[in-house]
Amino acid sequence: MRQYQLKETKEIKKIICNKCGKEIPAVDGEPREGVFSVDYQWGYFSEKDGERHSFDLCEACYDELLKSFCIPAEIKE
Ligand SMILES: [Zn+2]
């Protein structure tokens, strides 16, 4: 005799860039293109104490963001 337990799983189907709306498909829960994902909890000394901010950017929007920096991001190989 076998007894089964129903398991609910959640896996990413697609990621939508918060900046441009581009849809990035995912296969087996893995996005097929580079995605910059942020999940940040603001702390006590910020104006947003206790807020948690999450968003995703496609690679093109990430590149645009980096281009807007006056001091370039540190990039290591
Ligand atoms: Zn984008």
N, CA, C, O and the ligand as a Tripos MOL2 file, in Angstrom:
@<TRIPOS>MOLECULE
protein
  309   307    78     0     0
PROTEIN
NO_CHARGES

@<TRIPOS>ATOM
      1 N           0.8400   -1.1890    0.0000 N.3       1 MET1
      2 CA          0.0000    0.0000    0.0000 C.3       1 MET1
      3 C           0.8840    1.2510    0.0000 C.2       1 MET1
      4 O           1.9320    1.3040    0.6430 O.2       1 MET1
      5 N           0.4310    2.2160   -0.7220 N.am      2 ARG2
      6 CA          1.1820    3.4790   -0.7630 C.3       2 ARG2
      7 C           0.2810    4.6380   -0.3720 C.2       2 ARG2
      8 O          -0.8700    4.7360   -0.7980 O.2       2 ARG2
      9 N           0.8160    5.4670    0.4110 N.am      3 GLN3
     10 CA          0.0790    6.6800    0.7760 C.3       3 GLN3
     11 C           0.8150    7.8760    0.1870 C.2       3 GLN3
     12 O           2.0410    7.9680    0.2460 O.2       3 GLN3
     13 N           0.0490    8.7710   -0.3700 N.am      4 TYR4
     14 CA          0.6560    9.9300   -1.0070 C.3       4 TYR4
     15 C           0.2840   11.2220   -0.2860 C.2       4 TYR4
     16 O          -0.7920   11.3760    0.2910 O.2       4 TYR4
     17 N           1.2240   12.1160   -0.3570 N.am      5 GLN5
     18 CA          0.9930   13.4310    0.2210 C.3       5 GLN5
     19 C           1.0770   14.4490   -0.9100 C.2       5 GLN5
     20 O           2.0400   14.4590   -1.6770 O.2       5 GLN5
     21 N           0.0730   15.2960   -1.0060 N.am      6 LEU6
     22 CA          0.0980   16.3240   -2.0460 C.3       6 LEU6
     23 C           1.0990   17.4020   -1.6700 C.2       6 LEU6
     24 O           1.0750   17.9290   -0.5570 O.2       6 LEU6
     25 N           1.9770   17.7240   -2.6080 N.am      7 LYS7
     26 CA          2.9600   18.7750   -2.3350 C.3       7 LYS7
     27 C           2.7140   19.9430   -3.2650 C.2       7 LYS7
     28 O           2.5450   19.7770   -4.4730 O.2       7 LYS7
     29 N           2.6980   21.1340   -2.6760 N.am      8 GLU8
     30 CA          2.5380   22.3220   -3.4960 C.3       8 GLU8
     31 C           3.9130   22.9320   -3.7210 C.2       8 GLU8
     32 O           4.6320   23.2390   -2.7700 O.2       8 GLU8
     33 N           4.2690   23.1040   -4.9830 N.am      9 THR9
     34 CA          5.5590   23.7350   -5.2560 C.3       9 THR9
     35 C           5.3320   25.0350   -6.0280 C.2       9 THR9
     36 O           4.3580   25.1810   -6.7650 O.2       9 THR9
     37 N           6.2300   25.9380   -5.8420 N.am     10 LYS10
     38 CA          6.1380   27.2240   -6.5110 C.3      10 LYS10
     39 C           7.4340   27.4070   -7.2750 C.2      10 LYS10
     40 O           8.5200   27.3670   -6.6970 O.2      10 LYS10
     41 N           7.3140   27.6110   -8.5860 N.am     11 GLU11
     42 CA          8.5340   27.8810   -9.3450 C.3      11 GLU11
     43 C           8.2870   29.0220  -10.3060 C.2      11 GLU11
     44 O           7.1640   29.2340  -10.7630 O.2      11 GLU11
     45 N           9.3380   29.7520  -10.6080 N.am     12 ILE12
     46 CA          9.2210   30.9380  -11.4560 C.3      12 ILE12
     47 C           8.8490   30.5230  -12.8690 C.2      12 ILE12
     48 O           9.4810   29.6450  -13.4560 O.2      12 ILE12
     49 N           7.7950   31.1740  -13.4230 N.am     13 LYS13
     50 CA          7.3670   30.9010  -14.7940 C.3      13 LYS13
     51 C           7.9760   31.9500  -15.7200 C.2      13 LYS13
     52 O           8.4600   31.6340  -16.8070 O.2      13 LYS13
     53 N           7.9420   33.1870  -15.2740 N.am     14 LYS14
     54 CA          8.5730   34.2670  -16.0230 C.3      14 LYS14
     55 C           8.8550   35.4150  -15.0700 C.2      14 LYS14
     56 O           8.2410   35.5420  -14.0110 O.2      14 LYS14
     57 N           9.8030   36.2430  -15.4790 N.am     15 ILE15
     58 CA         10.1420   37.4330  -14.7030 C.3      15 ILE15
     59 C           9.8560   38.6280  -15.5930 C.2      15 ILE15
     60 O          10.2120   38.6270  -16.7710 O.2      15 ILE15
     61 N           9.2210   39.6380  -15.0410 N.am     16 ILE16
     62 CA          8.8990   40.8410  -15.8140 C.3      16 ILE16
     63 C           9.7470   41.9890  -15.2800 C.2      16 ILE16
     64 O           9.7240   42.3010  -14.0890 O.2      16 ILE16
     65 N          10.4950   42.6080  -16.1870 N.am     17 CYS17
     66 CA         11.3510   43.7320  -15.7980 C.3      17 CYS17
     67 C          10.4780   44.8740  -15.2770 C.2      17 CYS17
     68 O           9.5530   45.3130  -15.9600 O.2      17 CYS17
     69 N          10.7690   45.3480  -14.0800 N.am     18 ASN18
     70 CA          9.9750   46.4240  -13.4920 C.3      18 ASN18
     71 C          10.1250   47.7410  -14.2510 C.2      18 ASN18
     72 O           9.2400   48.5960  -14.1970 O.2      18 ASN18
     73 N          11.2460   47.9050  -14.9600 N.am     19 LYS19
     74 CA         11.4700   49.1980  -15.6220 C.3      19 LYS19
     75 C          10.8190   49.2510  -17.0070 C.2      19 LYS19
     76 O          10.1350   50.2250  -17.3200 O.2      19 LYS19
     77 N          11.0160   48.2260  -17.8400 N.am     20 CYS20
     78 CA         10.5210   48.2930  -19.2270 C.3      20 CYS20
     79 C           9.3970   47.3060  -19.5110 C.2      20 CYS20
     80 O           8.7670   47.3880  -20.5660 O.2      20 CYS20
     81 N           9.1320   46.3880  -18.6090 N.am     21 GLY21
     82 CA          8.0360   45.4460  -18.8140 C.3      21 GLY21
     83 C           8.3930   44.2270  -19.6340 C.2      21 GLY21
     84 O           7.5300   43.3960  -19.9160 O.2      21 GLY21
     85 N           9.6590   44.1050  -20.0220 N.am     22 LYS22
     86 CA         10.0830   42.9450  -20.8070 C.3      22 LYS22
     87 C           9.8550   41.6560  -20.0160 C.2      22 LYS22
     88 O          10.1110   41.5850  -18.8140 O.2      22 LYS22
     89 N           9.3690   40.6510  -20.7230 N.am     23 GLU23
     90 CA          9.1290   39.3610  -20.0800 C.3      23 GLU23
     91 C          10.2900   38.4220  -20.3500 C.2      23 GLU23
     92 O          10.6810   38.2160  -21.4990 O.2      23 GLU23
     93 N          10.8310   37.8620  -19.3020 N.am     24 ILE24
     94 CA         11.9380   36.9190  -19.4170 C.3      24 ILE24
     95 C          11.4150   35.5390  -19.0120 C.2      24 ILE24
     96 O          11.1010   35.3090  -17.8450 O.2      24 ILE24
     97 N          11.3220   34.6260  -19.9770 N.am     25 PRO25
     98 CA         10.7770   33.3090  -19.6540 C.3      25 PRO25
     99 C          11.7330   32.5130  -18.7760 C.2      25 PRO25
    100 O          12.9490   32.6950  -18.8290 O.2      25 PRO25
    101 N          11.1610   31.6330  -17.9720 N.am     26 ALA26
    102 CA         11.9730   30.7540  -17.1310 C.3      26 ALA26
    103 C          11.6470   29.3080  -17.4790 C.2      26 ALA26
    104 O          10.4900   28.9650  -17.7260 O.2      26 ALA26
    105 N          12.6550   28.4790  -17.4970 N.am     27 VAL27
    106 CA         12.4820   27.0520  -17.7380 C.3      27 VAL27
    107 C          12.9580   26.3200  -16.4840 C.2      27 VAL27
    108 O          14.0680   26.5480  -16.0040 O.2      27 VAL27
    109 N          12.1160   25.4520  -15.9690 N.am     28 ASP28
    110 CA         12.3880   24.7410  -14.7140 C.3      28 ASP28
    111 C          12.7520   25.7320  -13.5950 C.2      28 ASP28
    112 O          13.6050   25.4480  -12.7540 O.2      28 ASP28
    113 N          12.1030   26.8710  -13.6020 N.am     29 GLY29
    114 CA         12.3050   27.8560  -12.5430 C.3      29 GLY29
    115 C          13.5280   28.7330  -12.7160 C.2      29 GLY29
    116 O          13.8040   29.5980  -11.8850 O.2      29 GLY29
    117 N          14.2750   28.5030  -13.8160 N.am     30 GLU30
    118 CA         15.5010   29.2870  -14.0420 C.3      30 GLU30
    119 C          15.2860   30.2630  -15.1900 C.2      30 GLU30
    120 O          14.9650   29.8420  -16.3010 O.2      30 GLU30
    121 N          15.4600   31.5790  -14.9390 N.am     31 PRO31
    122 CA         15.3090   32.5480  -16.0320 C.3      31 PRO31
    123 C          16.3310   32.2910  -17.1320 C.2      31 PRO31
    124 O          17.4810   31.9390  -16.8710 O.2      31 PRO31
    125 N          15.8710   32.4810  -18.3870 N.am     32 ARG32
    126 CA         16.7180   32.1750  -19.5460 C.3      32 ARG32
    127 C          17.6230   33.3270  -19.9530 C.2      32 ARG32
    128 O          18.4000   33.2080  -20.9000 O.2      32 ARG32
    129 N          17.5250   34.4320  -19.2440 N.am     33 GLU33
    130 CA         18.4090   35.5760  -19.5070 C.3      33 GLU33
    131 C          18.8660   36.1320  -18.1640 C.2      33 GLU33
    132 O          18.3040   35.8130  -17.1160 O.2      33 GLU33
    133 N          19.8750   36.9510  -18.2170 N.am     34 GLY34
    134 CA         20.3520   37.5760  -16.9900 C.3      34 GLY34
    135 C          19.3020   38.5160  -16.4040 C.2      34 GLY34
    136 O          18.6930   39.3010  -17.1300 O.2      34 GLY34
    137 N          19.0940   38.4360  -15.1150 N.am     35 VAL35
    138 CA         18.1310   39.3040  -14.4230 C.3      35 VAL35
    139 C          18.8090   39.8500  -13.1740 C.2      35 VAL35
    140 O          19.4670   39.1190  -12.4350 O.2      35 VAL35
    141 N          18.6360   41.1450  -12.9530 N.am     36 PHE36
    142 CA         19.1560   41.7650  -11.7370 C.3      36 PHE36
    143 C          17.9970   41.8480  -10.7520 C.2      36 PHE36
    144 O          17.0430   42.5940  -10.9740 O.2      36 PHE36
    145 N          18.0760   41.0970   -9.6800 N.am     37 SER37
    146 CA         16.9870   41.0400   -8.7080 C.3      37 SER37
    147 C          17.3940   41.7190   -7.4090 C.2      37 SER37
    148 O          18.4640   41.4600   -6.8590 O.2      37 SER37
    149 N          16.5200   42.5900   -6.9350 N.am     38 VAL38
    150 CA         16.7710   43.2960   -5.6890 C.3      38 VAL38
    151 C          15.6890   42.9220   -4.6820 C.2      38 VAL38
    152 O          14.5030   42.8840   -5.0100 O.2      38 VAL38
    153 N          16.1100   42.6520   -3.4710 N.am     39 ASP39
    154 CA         15.1780   42.4190   -2.3770 C.3      39 ASP39
    155 C          15.8500   43.0560   -1.1670 C.2      39 ASP39
    156 O          16.7100   42.4550   -0.5230 O.2      39 ASP39
    157 N          15.4370   44.2900   -0.8730 N.am     40 TYR40
    158 CA         16.1740   45.0630    0.1090 C.3      40 TYR40
    159 C          15.2780   45.5390    1.2500 C.2      40 TYR40
    160 O          14.1950   46.0810    1.0320 O.2      40 TYR40
    161 N          15.7490   45.3270    2.4400 N.am     41 GLN41
    162 CA         15.0330   45.7630    3.6490 C.3      41 GLN41
    163 C          15.6860   47.0470    4.1310 C.2      41 GLN41
    164 O          16.8410   47.0470    4.5590 O.2      41 GLN41
    165 N          14.9290   48.1510    4.0590 N.am     42 TRP42
    166 CA         15.4730   49.4220    4.5310 C.3      42 TRP42
    167 C          15.5460   49.4250    6.0490 C.2      42 TRP42
    168 O          14.6970   48.8540    6.7340 O.2      42 TRP42
    169 N          16.5720   50.0780    6.5530 N.am     43 GLY43
    170 CA         16.8150   50.0480    7.9910 C.3      43 GLY43
    171 C          16.4080   51.3130    8.7230 C.2      43 GLY43
    172 O          15.8420   52.2380    8.1400 O.2      43 GLY43
    173 N          16.7040   51.3330    9.9940 N.am     44 TYR44
    174 CA         16.2710   52.3740   10.9240 C.3      44 TYR44
    175 C          16.6770   53.7800   10.5080 C.2      44 TYR44
    176 O          15.9010   54.7220   10.6690 O.2      44 TYR44
    177 N          17.8810   53.9310    9.9770 N.am     45 PHE45
    178 CA         18.3820   55.2760    9.6650 C.3      45 PHE45
    179 C          17.9480   55.7730    8.2920 C.2      45 PHE45
    180 O          18.4530   56.7940    7.8250 O.2      45 PHE45
    181 N          17.0380   55.0870    7.6460 N.am     46 SER46
    182 CA         16.5260   55.5390    6.3540 C.3      46 SER46
    183 C          15.1400   56.1540    6.5590 C.2      46 SER46
    184 O          14.5600   56.0710    7.6420 O.2      46 SER46
    185 N          14.6280   56.7690    5.5020 N.am     47 GLU47
    186 CA         13.2750   57.3230    5.5250 C.3      47 GLU47
    187 C          12.2380   56.2110    5.3450 C.2      47 GLU47
    188 O          11.0360   56.4430    5.4740 O.2      47 GLU47
    189 N          12.7110   55.0230    5.0510 N.am     48 LYS48
    190 CA         11.8080   53.9170    4.7170 C.3      48 LYS48
    191 C          11.9350   52.7780    5.7190 C.2      48 LYS48
    192 O          11.7790   51.6090    5.3690 O.2      48 LYS48
    193 N          12.2150   53.1240    6.9450 N.am     49 ASP49
    194 CA         12.4410   52.1170    7.9830 C.3      49 ASP49
    195 C          11.3540   51.0420    7.9760 C.2      49 ASP49
    196 O          10.1640   51.3450    8.0630 O.2      49 ASP49
    197 N          11.7750   49.8040    7.8710 N.am     50 GLY50
    198 CA         10.8360   48.6840    7.9280 C.3      50 GLY50
    199 C          10.2580   48.2880    6.5870 C.2      50 GLY50
    200 O           9.6100   47.2470    6.4800 O.2      50 GLY50
    201 N          10.4830   49.1130    5.5390 N.am     51 GLU51
    202 CA          9.9540   48.7670    4.2220 C.3      51 GLU51
    203 C          10.8990   47.8040    3.5290 C.2      51 GLU51
    204 O          12.1200   47.9080    3.6470 O.2      51 GLU51
    205 N          10.3110   46.8680    2.8060 N.am     52 ARG52
    206 CA         11.1030   45.9280    2.0280 C.3      52 ARG52
    207 C          10.8030   46.1800    0.5540 C.2      52 ARG52
    208 O           9.6510   46.0920    0.1310 O.2      52 ARG52
    209 N          11.8280   46.4920   -0.2210 N.am     53 HIS53
    210 CA         11.6510   46.8070   -1.6350 C.3      53 HIS53
    211 C          12.1990   45.6670   -2.4900 C.2      53 HIS53
    212 O          13.3290   45.2210   -2.2900 O.2      53 HIS53
    213 N          11.3990   45.2030   -3.4360 N.am     54 SER54
    214 CA         11.8180   44.1250   -4.3340 C.3      54 SER54
    215 C          11.4900   44.4970   -5.7630 C.2      54 SER54
    216 O          10.4010   44.9960   -6.0490 O.2      54 SER54
    217 N          12.4250   44.2570   -6.6570 N.am     55 PHE55
    218 CA         12.1570   44.4480   -8.0880 C.3      55 PHE55
    219 C          13.1660   43.6870   -8.9140 C.2      55 PHE55
    220 O          14.2040   43.2520   -8.4170 O.2      55 PHE55
    221 N          12.8380   43.5330  -10.1940 N.am     56 ASP56
    222 CA         13.7250   42.8460  -11.1370 C.3      56 ASP56
    223 C          13.9770   43.7470  -12.3310 C.2      56 ASP56
    224 O          13.0810   44.4570  -12.7860 O.2      56 ASP56
    225 N          15.1950   43.7130  -12.8310 N.am     57 LEU57
    226 CA         15.5400   44.4720  -14.0340 C.3      57 LEU57
    227 C          16.1380   43.5260  -15.0640 C.2      57 LEU57
    228 O          16.9260   42.6420  -14.7280 O.2      57 LEU57
    229 N          15.7500   43.7250  -16.3430 N.am     58 CYS58
    230 CA         16.3880   42.9610  -17.4180 C.3      58 CYS58
    231 C          17.8190   43.4950  -17.5790 C.2      58 CYS58
    232 O          18.1700   44.5270  -17.0060 O.2      58 CYS58
    233 N          18.6200   42.8030  -18.3450 N.am     59 GLU59
    234 CA         20.0310   43.1820  -18.4520 C.3      59 GLU59
    235 C          20.2000   44.5660  -19.0950 C.2      59 GLU59
    236 O          21.0770   45.3320  -18.6960 O.2      59 GLU59
    237 N          19.3570   44.8850  -20.0930 N.am     60 ALA60
    238 CA         19.4670   46.1900  -20.7690 C.3      60 ALA60
    239 C          19.1620   47.3260  -19.7920 C.2      60 ALA60
    240 O          19.8540   48.3440  -19.7890 O.2      60 ALA60
    241 N          18.1310   47.1560  -18.9670 N.am     61 CYS61
    242 CA         17.7740   48.2000  -17.9960 C.3      61 CYS61
    243 C          18.8360   48.2980  -16.8960 C.2      61 CYS61
    244 O          19.1010   49.3830  -16.3780 O.2      61 CYS61
    245 N          19.4340   47.1740  -16.5480 N.am     62 TYR62
    246 CA         20.5200   47.1950  -15.5860 C.3      62 TYR62
    247 C          21.6960   47.9980  -16.1450 C.2      62 TYR62
    248 O          22.2940   48.8120  -15.4410 O.2      62 TYR62
    249 N          22.0240   47.7560  -17.4330 N.am     63 ASP63
    250 CA         23.1190   48.4870  -18.0720 C.3      63 ASP63
    251 C          22.8450   49.9910  -18.0670 C.2      63 ASP63
    252 O          23.7400   50.7970  -17.8140 O.2      63 ASP63
    253 N          21.5740   50.3570  -18.3550 N.am     64 GLU64
    254 CA         21.1930   51.7780  -18.3270 C.3      64 GLU64
    255 C          21.3840   52.3720  -16.9360 C.2      64 GLU64
    256 O          21.8830   53.4870  -16.7820 O.2      64 GLU64
    257 N          20.9750   51.6030  -15.9290 N.am     65 LEU65
    258 CA         21.1140   52.0680  -14.5480 C.3      65 LEU65
    259 C          22.5820   52.3350  -14.2210 C.2      65 LEU65
    260 O          22.9240   53.3610  -13.6330 O.2      65 LEU65
    261 N          23.4350   51.4010  -14.6080 N.am     66 LEU66
    262 CA         24.8630   51.5620  -14.3180 C.3      66 LEU66
    263 C          25.4610   52.7540  -15.0470 C.2      66 LEU66
    264 O          26.3400   53.4390  -14.5210 O.2      66 LEU66
    265 N          24.9750   53.0000  -16.2730 N.am     67 LYS67
    266 CA         25.4730   54.1400  -17.0530 C.3      67 LYS67
    267 C          25.1180   55.4540  -16.3720 C.2      67 LYS67
    268 O          25.8000   56.4570  -16.5830 O.2      67 LYS67
    269 N          24.0510   55.4700  -15.5490 N.am     68 SER68
    270 CA         23.6210   56.7070  -14.8970 C.3      68 SER68
    271 C          24.4550   57.0100  -13.6460 C.2      68 SER68
    272 O          24.3160   58.0860  -13.0650 O.2      68 SER68
    273 N          25.3130   56.0840  -13.2270 N.am     69 PHE69
    274 CA         26.1450   56.3230  -12.0420 C.3      69 PHE69
    275 C          27.2370   57.3350  -12.3720 C.2      69 PHE69
    276 O          27.8040   57.2810  -13.4630 O.2      69 PHE69
    277 N          27.5480   58.2590  -11.4560 N.am     70 CYS70
    278 CA         28.6790   59.1600  -11.7150 C.3      70 CYS70
    279 C          29.9830   58.4580  -11.3220 C.2      70 CYS70
    280 O          31.0460   58.7860  -11.8480 O.2      70 CYS70
    281 N          29.9040   57.5070  -10.4110 N.am     71 ILE71
    282 CA         31.0760   56.6760  -10.0820 C.3      71 ILE71
    283 C          30.7160   55.2570  -10.5020 C.2      71 ILE71
    284 O          29.7390   54.6900  -10.0140 O.2      71 ILE71
    285 N          31.4970   54.6890  -11.4000 N.am     72 PRO72
    286 CA         31.1310   53.3690  -11.9080 C.3      72 PRO72
    287 C          31.0730   52.2940  -10.8270 C.2      72 PRO72
    288 O          31.7900   52.3560   -9.8280 O.2      72 PRO72
    289 N          30.2160   51.3180  -11.0460 N.am     73 ALA73
    290 CA         30.1380   50.1860  -10.1300 C.3      73 ALA73
    291 C          31.4490   49.3980  -10.2110 C.2      73 ALA73
    292 O          32.1060   49.3690  -11.2510 O.2      73 ALA73
    293 N          31.8080   48.7730   -9.1150 N.am     74 GLU74
    294 CA         32.9880   47.8920   -9.1440 C.3      74 GLU74
    295 C          32.5890   46.6050   -9.8210 C.2      74 GLU74
    296 O          31.5960   45.9770   -9.4520 O.2      74 GLU74
    297 N          33.3590   46.2160  -10.8030 N.am     75 ILE75
    298 CA         33.0480   44.9810  -11.5400 C.3      75 ILE75
    299 C          34.2860   44.0940  -11.4770 C.2      75 ILE75
    300 O          35.3740   44.4990  -11.8850 O.2      75 ILE75
    301 N          34.1100   42.8970  -10.9680 N.am     76 LYS76
    302 CA         35.2140   41.9440  -10.8930 C.3      76 LYS76
    303 C          34.9060   40.7530  -11.7730 C.2      76 LYS76
    304 O          33.7540   40.3360  -11.8910 O.2      76 LYS76
    305 N          35.9230   40.2160  -12.3810 N.am     77 GLU77
    306 CA         35.7300   39.0270  -13.2440 C.3      77 GLU77
    307 C          35.8040   37.7720  -12.4050 C.2      77 GLU77
    308 O          35.6690   36.6680  -12.9320 O.2      77 GLU77
    309 ZN         14.0030   46.1470  -18.7400 Zn       78 ZN78
@<TRIPOS>BOND
     1     1     2 1
     2     2     3 1
     3     3     4 2
     4     3     5 am
     5     5     6 1
     6     6     7 1
     7     7     8 2
     8     7     9 am
     9     9    10 1
    10    10    11 1
    11    11    12 2
    12    11    13 am
    13    13    14 1
    14    14    15 1
    15    15    16 2
    16    15    17 am
    17    17    18 1
    18    18    19 1
    19    19    20 2
    20    19    21 am
    21    21    22 1
    22    22    23 1
    23    23    24 2
    24    23    25 am
    25    25    26 1
    26    26    27 1
    27    27    28 2
    28    27    29 am
    29    29    30 1
    30    30    31 1
    31    31    32 2
    32    31    33 am
    33    33    34 1
    34    34    35 1
    35    35    36 2
    36    35    37 am
    37    37    38 1
    38    38    39 1
    39    39    40 2
    40    39    41 am
    41    41    42 1
    42    42    43 1
    43    43    44 2
    44    43    45 am
    45    45    46 1
    46    46    47 1
    47    47    48 2
    48    47    49 am
    49    49    50 1
    50    50    51 1
    51    51    52 2
    52    51    53 am
    53    53    54 1
    54    54    55 1
    55    55    56 2
    56    55    57 am
    57    57    58 1
    58    58    59 1
    59    59    60 2
    60    59    61 am
    61    61    62 1
    62    62    63 1
    63    63    64 2
    64    63    65 am
    65    65    66 1
    66    66    67 1
    67    67    68 2
    68    67    69 am
    69    69    70 1
    70    70    71 1
    71    71    72 2
    72    71    73 am
    73    73    74 1
    74    74    75 1
    75    75    76 2
    76    75    77 am
    77    77    78 1
    78    78    79 1
    79    79    80 2
    80    79    81 am
    81    81    82 1
    82    82    83 1
    83    83    84 2
    84    83    85 am
    85    85    86 1
    86    86    87 1
    87    87    88 2
    88    87    89 am
    89    89    90 1
    90    90    91 1
    91    91    92 2
    92    91    93 am
    93    93    94 1
    94    94    95 1
    95    95    96 2
    96    95    97 am
    97    97    98 1
    98    98    99 1
    99    99   100 2
   100    99   101 am
   101   101   102 1
   102   102   103 1
   103   103   104 2
   104   103   105 am
   105   105   106 1
   106   106   107 1
   107   107   108 2
   108   107   109 am
   109   109   110 1
   110   110   111 1
   111   111   112 2
   112   111   113 am
   113   113   114 1
   114   114   115 1
   115   115   116 2
   116   115   117 am
   117   117   118 1
   118   118   119 1
   119   119   120 2
   120   119   121 am
   121   121   122 1
   122   122   123 1
   123   123   124 2
   124   123   125 am
   125   125   126 1
   126   126   127 1
   127   127   128 2
   128   127   129 am
   129   129   130 1
   130   130   131 1
   131   131   132 2
   132   131   133 am
   133   133   134 1
   134   134   135 1
   135   135   136 2
   136   135   137 am
   137   137   138 1
   138   138   139 1
   139   139   140 2
   140   139   141 am
   141   141   142 1
   142   142   143 1
   143   143   144 2
   144   143   145 am
   145   145   146 1
   146   146   147 1
   147   147   148 2
   148   147   149 am
   149   149   150 1
   150   150   151 1
   151   151   152 2
   152   151   153 am
   153   153   154 1
   154   154   155 1
   155   155   156 2
   156   155   157 am
   157   157   158 1
   158   158   159 1
   159   159   160 2
   160   159   161 am
   161   161   162 1
   162   162   163 1
   163   163   164 2
   164   163   165 am
   165   165   166 1
   166   166   167 1
   167   167   168 2
   168   167   169 am
   169   169   170 1
   170   170   171 1
   171   171   172 2
   172   171   173 am
   173   173   174 1
   174   174   175 1
   175   175   176 2
   176   175   177 am
   177   177   178 1
   178   178   179 1
   179   179   180 2
   180   179   181 am
   181   181   182 1
   182   182   183 1
   183   183   184 2
   184   183   185 am
   185   185   186 1
   186   186   187 1
   187   187   188 2
   188   187   189 am
   189   189   190 1
   190   190   191 1
   191   191   192 2
   192   191   193 am
   193   193   194 1
   194   194   195 1
   195   195   196 2
   196   195   197 am
   197   197   198 1
   198   198   199 1
   199   199   200 2
   200   199   201 am
   201   201   202 1
   202   202   203 1
   203   203   204 2
   204   203   205 am
   205   205   206 1
   206   206   207 1
   207   207   208 2
   208   207   209 am
   209   209   210 1
   210   210   211 1
   211   211   212 2
   212   211   213 am
   213   213   214 1
   214   214   215 1
   215   215   216 2
   216   215   217 am
   217   217   218 1
   218   218   219 1
   219   219   220 2
   220   219   221 am
   221   221   222 1
   222   222   223 1
   223   223   224 2
   224   223   225 am
   225   225   226 1
   226   226   227 1
   227   227   228 2
   228   227   229 am
   229   229   230 1
   230   230   231 1
   231   231   232 2
   232   231   233 am
   233   233   234 1
   234   234   235 1
   235   235   236 2
   236   235   237 am
   237   237   238 1
   238   238   239 1
   239   239   240 2
   240   239   241 am
   241   241   242 1
   242   242   243 1
   243   243   244 2
   244   243   245 am
   245   245   246 1
   246   246   247 1
   247   247   248 2
   248   247   249 am
   249   249   250 1
   250   250   251 1
   251   251   252 2
   252   251   253 am
   253   253   254 1
   254   254   255 1
   255   255   256 2
   256   255   257 am
   257   257   258 1
   258   258   259 1
   259   259   260 2
   260   259   261 am
   261   261   262 1
   262   262   263 1
   263   263   264 2
   264   263   265 am
   265   265   266 1
   266   266   267 1
   267   267   268 2
   268   267   269 am
   269   269   270 1
   270   270   271 1
   271   271   272 2
   272   271   273 am
   273   273   274 1
   274   274   275 1
   275   275   276 2
   276   275   277 am
   277   277   278 1
   278   278   279 1
   279   279   280 2
   280   279   281 am
   281   281   282 1
   282   282   283 1
   283   283   284 2
   284   283   285 am
   285   285   286 1
   286   286   287 1
   287   287   288 2
   288   287   289 am
   289   289   290 1
   290   290   291 1
   291   291   292 2
   292   291   293 am
   293   293   294 1
   294   294   295 1
   295   295   296 2
   296   295   297 am
   297   297   298 1
   298   298   299 1
   299   299   300 2
   300   299   301 am
   301   301   302 1
   302   302   303 1
   303   303   304 2
   304   303   305 am
   305   305   306 1
   306   306   307 1
   307   307   308 2
@<TRIPOS>SUBSTRUCTURE
     1 MET1         2 RESIDUE 1 A MET
     2 ARG2         6 RESIDUE 1 A ARG
     3 GLN3        10 RESIDUE 1 A GLN
     4 TYR4        14 RESIDUE 1 A TYR
     5 GLN5        18 RESIDUE 1 A GLN
     6 LEU6        22 RESIDUE 1 A LEU
     7 LYS7        26 RESIDUE 1 A LYS
     8 GLU8        30 RESIDUE 1 A GLU
     9 THR9        34 RESIDUE 1 A THR
    10 LYS10       38 RESIDUE 1 A LYS
    11 GLU11       42 RESIDUE 1 A GLU
    12 ILE12       46 RESIDUE 1 A ILE
    13 LYS13       50 RESIDUE 1 A LYS
    14 LYS14       54 RESIDUE 1 A LYS
    15 ILE15       58 RESIDUE 1 A ILE
    16 ILE16       62 RESIDUE 1 A ILE
    17 CYS17       66 RESIDUE 1 A CYS
    18 ASN18       70 RESIDUE 1 A ASN
    19 LYS19       74 RESIDUE 1 A LYS
    20 CYS20       78 RESIDUE 1 A CYS
    21 GLY21       82 RESIDUE 1 A GLY
    22 LYS22       86 RESIDUE 1 A LYS
    23 GLU23       90 RESIDUE 1 A GLU
    24 ILE24       94 RESIDUE 1 A ILE
    25 PRO25       98 RESIDUE 1 A PRO
    26 ALA26      102 RESIDUE 1 A ALA
    27 VAL27      106 RESIDUE 1 A VAL
    28 ASP28      110 RESIDUE 1 A ASP
    29 GLY29      114 RESIDUE 1 A GLY
    30 GLU30      118 RESIDUE 1 A GLU
    31 PRO31      122 RESIDUE 1 A PRO
    32 ARG32      126 RESIDUE 1 A ARG
    33 GLU33      130 RESIDUE 1 A GLU
    34 GLY34      134 RESIDUE 1 A GLY
    35 VAL35      138 RESIDUE 1 A VAL
    36 PHE36      142 RESIDUE 1 A PHE
    37 SER37      146 RESIDUE 1 A SER
    38 VAL38      150 RESIDUE 1 A VAL
    39 ASP39      154 RESIDUE 1 A ASP
    40 TYR40      158 RESIDUE 1 A TYR
    41 GLN41      162 RESIDUE 1 A GLN
    42 TRP42      166 RESIDUE 1 A TRP
    43 GLY43      170 RESIDUE 1 A GLY
    44 TYR44      174 RESIDUE 1 A TYR
    45 PHE45      178 RESIDUE 1 A PHE
    46 SER46      182 RESIDUE 1 A SER
    47 GLU47      186 RESIDUE 1 A GLU
    48 LYS48      190 RESIDUE 1 A LYS
    49 ASP49      194 RESIDUE 1 A ASP
    50 GLY50      198 RESIDUE 1 A GLY
    51 GLU51      202 RESIDUE 1 A GLU
    52 ARG52      206 RESIDUE 1 A ARG
    53 HIS53      210 RESIDUE 1 A HIS
    54 SER54      214 RESIDUE 1 A SER
    55 PHE55      218 RESIDUE 1 A PHE
    56 ASP56      222 RESIDUE 1 A ASP
    57 LEU57      226 RESIDUE 1 A LEU
    58 CYS58      230 RESIDUE 1 A CYS
    59 GLU59      234 RESIDUE 1 A GLU
    60 ALA60      238 RESIDUE 1 A ALA
    61 CYS61      242 RESIDUE 1 A CYS
    62 TYR62      246 RESIDUE 1 A TYR
    63 ASP63      250 RESIDUE 1 A ASP
    64 GLU64      254 RESIDUE 1 A GLU
    65 LEU65      258 RESIDUE 1 A LEU
    66 LEU66      262 RESIDUE 1 A LEU
    67 LYS67      266 RESIDUE 1 A LYS
    68 SER68      270 RESIDUE 1 A SER
    69 PHE69      274 RESIDUE 1 A PHE
    70 CYS70      278 RESIDUE 1 A CYS
    71 ILE71      282 RESIDUE 1 A ILE
    72 PRO72      286 RESIDUE 1 A PRO
    73 ALA73      290 RESIDUE 1 A ALA
    74 GLU74      294 RESIDUE 1 A GLU
    75 ILE75      298 RESIDUE 1 A ILE
    76 LYS76      302 RESIDUE 1 A LYS
    77 GLU77      306 RESIDUE 1 A GLU
    78 ZN78       309 GROUP 0 **** ****
